[in-house]
Amino acid sequence: MYTATFIFAKRQFDDEFHRLDALIAEAAKATPGYLGEESWENSATGLVSNVYYWESLEALQSLMRHPAHLQAKAAQAHWLAGYQVVIAQVLRTYGDAQLDLPLTRLPVPPPAN
């Protein structure tokens, strides 16, 4: 399992941003291997963090090649005042199972050696 965390500082969002954002969200949910997402905002810094969960790296890369994603990436400077993407492999998850989160619903296999 993999995560793609998109951390960014907002500028002004316009209709084109919202259109592309909706297209990318639809494309992600329609991509085989998409497991879910979460979004967080740090009120102290104003940074937003969107975490997307993927069954495989191939599934994640499939969304990254989607035309709407490529279009948004090319125009990101219009809407974002900086960004960083973190791709990570999930080694394990644990907790008390009281939160309904994408990783809570799915078992994480042990890493291959």
Number of C-alpha atoms within 10 A of each C-alpha: 21 21 22 18 19 16 19 19 16 16 13 9 11 10 8 12 16 11 12 17 15 13 15 20 15 11 18 24 14 11 16 16 19 20 22 16 19 12 12 11 14 9 8 6 8 11 16 17 19 16 19 20 23 26 19 16 16 13 18 22 11 14 21 15 10 15 14 19 19 15 11 18 11 10 13 15 13 14 17 14 13 13 15 10 13 10 14 13 15 17 12 12 11 9 7 6 10 7 10 8 13 15 20 15 11 12 11 15 11 10 10 5 3
